[in-house]
Amino acid sequence: MLKKTLLRTQLPLVIGLGVCAWLFSKDFSADSLREIHFDLRAWAGIAAAVLFVAGRDFGLAWRFHTIAGGDLTWKRAFRVDIMCAFTSAITPSVVGGSALAIFYLNREGIGVGRATSLTLTTLFLDELFFVVFCPVIVALLPASELFGMEATADGAFLSGVRAVFWLVYAGICIWTAILYFAILGRPEATARLLERISRLRLIRRRGKSLQTTAANMHATSAWVKGRPASWWGRVFGATVVSWFSRYFVVNALFWGLVPAASGLLVFGRQFVVWVVLMVSPTPGGSGISEWLFTNYYGDLIGSLGAALILAMLWRILSYYIYLFAGTCLLPGYFKK
């Protein structure tokens, strides 16, 4: 099992580096390096980006620590955060880090039932973040700038980005509504509905899984319903800190390397990038992330070659470090 998991880390590396090599051969030139000046401001921007990476991990560890009610120490909360990020790096984006969060929480001393409740709650908070803030970004930025429709890049590509964004966002809203009704709104009715669906002949093979899901959602509801508003404020605040820090990594890189770019526009486009990457079929969005960033941010940077350099810095800080850190921590989980 351990050996198989470690081998899976090689696939995203191969895909990501392969796409980067293809992009470098197609778009990179010596002029691209001259467009980016690695001066004191540039290194300060990279240092700030590293701090925001730490802010992202602090936000998620804070959330795990708070949701667990103190049963998860800060050290263990950070460990679960790193391992969830590692899982996201080696699985398709549609699976995400939640797939094994229950396993990691259980290995840190949280019972399986409670770990399931914690995981469903964090999933709801992440989806709620996008439901709340995506409309704010759309309201603050003209669609032509947010989706780059005035750029000289391929119009079909940008139209595709916009279409995928709205389709995925609609799916997020539907999924968030389901989680809300299942956890906070009408948990009993949702559980009964899932149990009835599980008895249908067409999905009878998945019936047991649906019944387990219904039981988990009902248990989660009983656990979170008594939480005070201050508790919800803390856990949602931790979620905002985590996601904003993740986005500010790119803002810091642009501040240091492309200071002329609009900070608000750079930040807003991160919402589009992460929403689109939610349906990436490759492990951790490898390959697609580099290609999307390079083409989507190219108009703000000046050339696709220079954009590719920033894309590589972004992926090192937001992806490859978690691939490495998770690989180091993984053997310890199999020994527990």
C-alpha positions in Angstrom: 0.0 0.0 0.0 2.8 2.5 1.0 4.8 1.6 -2.1 1.8 1.9 -4.4 1.0 5.4 -2.9 4.6 6.6 -3.3 4.6 5.4 -6.9 1.5 7.5 -7.5 3.5 10.6 -6.7 5.5 10.1 -9.8 2.5 10.5 -12.1 1.7 14.2 -11.4 5.5 14.9 -11.6 5.7 13.4 -15.0 2.5 15.2 -16.2 3.4 18.6 -14.8 7.0 18.6 -15.9 6.1 17.2 -19.3 3.6 20.0 -19.9 6.1 22.6 -18.7 8.7 21.2 -21.1 6.2 21.5 -23.9 5.2 25.0 -23.0 8.9 26.1 -22.6 9.7 24.7 -26.1 6.7 26.5 -27.6 6.6 29.9 -25.8 9.9 30.4 -24.0 12.8 32.5 -25.3 15.7 34.5 -24.0 13.6 37.6 -24.2 11.2 36.1 -21.6 14.0 36.2 -19.0 14.7 39.8 -19.8 11.1 40.7 -19.1 11.4 39.6 -15.4 13.9 41.3 -13.2 15.0 39.3 -10.2 16.0 42.3 -8.1 15.4 43.1 -4.4 11.7 43.6 -4.9 11.4 40.3 -6.7 13.0 38.4 -3.9 10.9 40.2 -1.4 7.8 39.2 -3.4 8.9 35.5 -3.4 9.6 35.7 0.4 6.1 37.2 0.9 4.7 34.3 -1.2 6.4 31.8 1.1 4.8 33.6 4.1 1.3 33.3 2.5 2.0 29.5 2.0 2.5 29.3 5.7 -0.7 31.4 6.2 -2.6 28.9 4.1 -1.4 26.0 6.4 -2.1 28.0 9.5 -5.7 28.6 8.4 -6.4 25.0 7.8 -4.6 23.8 10.9 -6.6 26.4 12.9 -9.8 25.1 11.4 -9.0 21.4 12.2 -7.9 22.4 15.7 -11.1 24.4 16.4 -13.5 21.9 14.9 -11.9 19.0 16.8 -12.6 21.0 20.0 -9.0 20.7 21.3 -8.8 17.0 20.8 -6.4 17.6 17.9 -3.2 19.4 19.0 -1.8 22.1 16.7 1.0 19.7 15.7 -1.4 17.0 14.7 -3.7 19.6 13.0 -0.8 20.7 10.8 0.1 17.1 10.0 -3.5 16.4 8.9 -3.4 19.6 6.8 -0.2 18.6 5.0 -1.5 15.1 4.3 -4.8 16.4 2.9 -2.8 18.7 0.6 -0.6 15.7 -0.4 -3.8 13.6 -1.2 -5.0 16.5 -3.3 -1.7 16.5 -5.2 -1.8 12.8 -6.1 -5.5 12.5 -6.9 -7.7 14.1 -9.5 -9.0 17.5 -8.4 -12.6 16.2 -8.4 -11.6 13.8 -5.6 -9.5 16.3 -3.5 -7.9 16.0 -0.1 -11.2 15.1 1.7 -11.0 11.6 0.2 -8.6 10.5 2.9 -9.1 13.2 5.6 -11.2 10.7 7.6 -8.3 8.2 7.5 -5.7 10.9 8.6 -7.9 12.2 11.4 -8.5 8.7 12.7 -4.7 8.1 12.7 -4.4 11.2 14.9 -6.7 9.8 17.5 -10.1 10.9 16.3 -12.8 8.2 16.1 -14.1 7.3 12.6 -17.6 8.5 13.2 -16.4 11.9 14.5 -13.7 12.1 11.8 -16.5 11.8 9.3 -18.5 14.6 10.9 -15.4 16.8 10.9 -14.6 16.1 7.3 -18.2 16.8 6.1 -18.2 20.1 8.1 -14.9 21.2 6.5 -16.2 20.3 3.1 -19.3 22.4 3.7 -17.2 25.4 4.8 -14.9 25.2 1.7 -17.9 25.1 -0.7 -19.6 27.9 1.3 -16.5 30.1 0.8 -16.9 30.0 -3.0 -20.7 30.5 -2.8 -20.2 33.7 -0.8 -17.1 35.2 -2.4 -17.4 34.4 -6.1 -20.3 36.8 -6.6 -18.4 39.5 -4.7 -15.4 39.2 -7.1 -17.7 39.2 -10.1 -19.4 42.3 -8.8 -16.1 44.1 -8.2 -14.5 43.3 -11.5 -15.9 43.8 -15.1 -16.4 40.4 -16.8 -14.2 41.5 -19.7 -11.2 41.9 -17.3 -12.0 39.0 -15.0 -12.2 36.6 -17.8 -9.6 38.3 -20.0 -12.0 38.8 -22.9 -10.2 42.0 -24.0 -6.9 40.3 -24.1 -5.1 39.3 -27.3 -5.1 35.6 -26.2 -7.2 33.0 -27.9 -10.9 34.0 -27.6 -12.1 30.4 -27.7 -9.9 29.6 -24.8 -11.1 32.5 -22.7 -14.8 31.8 -23.6 -14.2 28.2 -22.5 -12.7 29.3 -19.2 -15.8 31.5 -18.6 -18.2 28.7 -19.5 -16.5 26.2 -17.3 -16.3 28.7 -14.4 -20.1 29.3 -14.4 -20.9 25.6 -14.8 -18.7 24.5 -12.0 -19.9 27.4 -9.8 -23.5 26.3 -10.4 -22.5 22.8 -9.3 -20.8 24.2 -6.2 -24.0 26.1 -5.3 -26.1 22.9 -5.7 -23.7 20.8 -3.7 -23.5 23.4 -0.9 -27.3 23.6 -0.8 -27.4 19.8 -0.4 -24.8 19.8 2.3 -26.7 22.6 4.1 -30.0 20.8 4.1 -28.3 17.5 5.0 -26.3 19.0 7.9 -28.2 22.0 9.2 -31.5 22.4 7.4 -33.5 19.1 7.1 -31.1 16.3 8.1 -33.9 13.8 8.9 -35.7 14.4 5.6 -32.4 14.2 3.7 -31.5 10.9 5.4 -34.9 9.4 4.5 -34.5 10.6 0.9 -31.1 9.0 0.5 -32.4 5.7 2.1 -35.3 5.6 -0.4 -33.0 6.3 -3.3 -30.7 3.5 -2.1 -33.5 1.0 -2.5 -34.0 1.9 -6.2 -33.2 -1.0 -8.5 -30.9 1.1 -10.8 -28.5 1.9 -8.0 -29.0 -1.0 -5.7 -25.3 -1.8 -5.9 -24.5 1.6 -4.4 -27.4 1.4 -1.9 -25.2 0.5 1.1 -22.9 3.4 0.4 -25.8 5.8 0.2 -27.2 4.5 3.5 -23.8 5.0 5.2 -23.7 8.6 3.7 -27.1 9.3 5.1 -26.1 8.1 8.6 -22.9 10.1 8.5 -24.8 13.3 7.5 -27.3 12.8 10.3 -24.6 12.3 12.8 -22.8 15.4 11.6 -26.0 17.4 12.0 -26.5 16.3 15.6 -22.9 17.3 16.3 -22.9 20.8 14.7 -26.4 22.0 15.4 -25.6 23.0 19.0 -22.5 25.0 18.1 -22.7 28.7 19.0 -22.4 31.5 16.3 -18.9 32.3 17.6 -17.8 28.8 16.8 -19.1 29.1 13.2 -17.4 32.5 13.0 -14.0 31.0 14.0 -14.1 28.0 11.7 -15.4 30.1 8.7 -12.8 32.7 9.5 -10.1 30.1 9.4 -11.4 28.9 6.1 -11.2 32.5 4.7 -7.7 32.9 6.0 -6.6 29.7 4.3 -8.2 30.5 0.9 -7.1 34.1 0.9 -3.6 33.2 1.8 -3.6 30.6 -1.1 -4.6 33.4 -3.5 -2.2 36.0 -2.0 0.7 33.7 -3.0 0.1 34.7 -6.6 -0.5 38.4 -5.6 2.9 38.4 -3.8 4.7 36.9 -6.9 3.0 39.6 -9.1 3.9 42.3 -6.7 7.6 41.3 -6.8 7.9 40.4 -10.5 5.1 42.2 -12.4 4.3 45.2 -10.2 2.3 47.0 -13.0 -0.4 44.4 -12.8 -3.6 45.2 -10.9 -3.6 43.4 -7.5 -7.4 43.1 -7.4 -7.5 41.6 -10.9 -4.7 39.1 -10.1 -6.6 38.2 -6.9 -10.0 37.9 -8.7 -8.6 35.7 -11.4 -7.4 33.2 -8.7 -11.1 32.5 -8.0 -11.6 31.6 -11.6 -8.5 29.4 -11.7 -9.3 27.4 -8.7 -13.0 26.9 -9.6 -12.0 25.7 -13.1 -9.3 23.4 -11.6 -12.0 21.7 -9.5 -12.9 19.6 -12.5 -9.3 18.8 -13.6 -9.0 15.1 -14.4 -5.2 15.0 -13.7 -3.7 14.5 -10.2 -3.6 17.8 -8.4 -4.4 19.6 -11.7 -0.8 18.8 -12.9 -0.2 20.0 -16.4 -3.5 21.7 -16.7 -2.6 24.2 -13.9 0.6 25.3 -15.6 -1.1 25.6 -19.0 -4.1 27.5 -17.6 -2.0 29.9 -15.5 0.3 30.7 -18.4 -2.5 31.4 -20.9 -4.9 33.1 -18.5 -2.4 35.5 -16.8 -0.3 36.0 -20.0 -2.0 39.3 -20.9 -1.1 40.8 -17.5 2.5 39.8 -17.7 3.5 40.6 -21.2 4.4 37.3 -22.8 3.6 33.6 -22.4 7.2 32.9 -21.7 7.4 35.2 -18.7 4.0 33.9 -17.6 5.4 30.4 -17.6 8.2 31.4 -15.2 5.6 32.8 -12.8 3.5 29.6 -13.3 6.4 27.5 -12.3 7.1 29.5 -9.1 3.4 29.4 -8.2 3.3 25.6 -8.6 6.5 25.0 -6.6 5.0 27.0 -3.7 1.4 25.7 -3.9 1.9 22.1 -5.1 5.3 20.6 -5.3 6.2 21.4 -1.7 3.2 19.5 -0.5 4.1 16.5 -2.8 7.5 16.4 -1.1 6.2 17.0 2.5 3.5 14.4 2.2 5.9 11.9 0.8 8.1 12.4 3.9 5.1 12.1 6.4 3.3 9.2 4.7 5.4 6.3 6.1 4.6 7.4 9.6 0.9 7.1 9.0 1.3 3.5 7.8 3.3 2.6 10.9 0.5 3.9 13.2 
